[in-house]
Amino acid sequence: MTKAYPLQAARELRDRAVDDAAAALAEVVRVHEEASATLAKAEAVLATHDGEAKAFEAREAERGPSSAAVFQQVQHYREARALAREQLRGAVEAARLVVAQRAAAVTEARDALATARAEAEAVGRHEERWRDEQKRAAEKKEELEAEDAVQARWREKD
């Protein structure tokens, strides 16, 4: 009968830690992908806004001079577009910051998974060595018992 591995609980904990770290990594990667998608949308909105502003300016240049009232309306529109552009740029920068934070979290989660795997492998190697030692000890015990039996038979013959 083989003995139970004395560190089986540690082995199970390490295996569970690997599973938990893998699940955490998957979640962090999902959140990072969401943040990246949000960044892409914000950049697209900013690009659209910039394109619309350029088109407006081109139309205004084509139209040429106009009345003071129209000029004031155009200036007001330009100011509103400029304010909107700054807000959009702020949203893009905020999204970039979130993506960078999420990327750092992904790196951290990958490191945690690598550490958990390394610890689980170390316990696994220890268990293998322990089982090999147990096997060698059992074989040695069998050899000694067989030798004792042979010696006992020789003594009985004497």
C-alpha positions, -999 to +999 in steps of 0.1 A: +000+000+000+014+034-010+014+062+014-005+094+007+016+123-004+020+144+028+018+177+009-013+168-011-032+197+004-004+220-008-005+204-042-043+210-045-039+246-033-012+253-059-034+237-086-063+258-075-041+289-075-032+282-111-069+278-121-077+310-102-048+329-118-059+317-153-095+329-146-082+362-133-061+367-164-090+359-187-111+385-169-084+411-170-078+405-208-116+409-214-116+442-195-085+453-214-102+445-247-133+464-237-111+494-228-093+491-262-127+491-280-138+522-260-105+539-270-110+530-307-146+544-306-134+576-289-106+580-315-132+574-343-155+600-329-126+625-327-116+617-363-151+622-375-154+655-356-121+667-371-133+657-406-165+676-402-147+706-389-123+706-420-153+702-443-171+731-426-140+753-430-136+743-466-173+753-473-168+786-454-137+794-475-156+786-507-185+808-496-163+838-490-171+870-470-206+874-455-226+897-432-215+905-396-244+883-383-234+853-403-198+859-393-208+859-356-227+827-361-197+810-378-174+822-351-198+809-324-200+775-343-162+774-345-159+780-308-184+753-300-165+729-323-132+738-306-147+732-272-162+699-284-129+689-299-111+695-266-137+674-247-133+646-273-095+648-269-099+646-232-121+615-236-095+599-259-067+607-234-087+593-205-094+561-226-057+558-234-049+560-197-075+533-189-061+511-217-025+516-203-038+507-168-056+476-181-025+466-200-005+468-168-031+447-151-028+421-179+010+420-174+005+416-137-020+388-141+003+370-166+031+373-140+008+359-113-002+330-135+035+323-143+043+323-106+014+301-097+024+276-124+060+276-113+049+269-077+026+242-088+053+226-109+077+228-079+052+209-058+047+184-086+084+178-089+086+174-051+058+148-052+076+129-080+108+128-060+089+118-029+072+090-048+105+078-062+120+078-027+090+058-014+094+033-043+131+029-036+124+025+001+098-002-006+121-020-030+149-019-005+125-032+022+115-060-001+151-069-008+159-069+030+128-090+037+138-115+010+173-116+023+161-122+058+138-150+046+167-166+028+189-164+059+161-177+080+158-208+058+196-214+060+194-212+097+166-237+098+187-261+078+216-258+102 
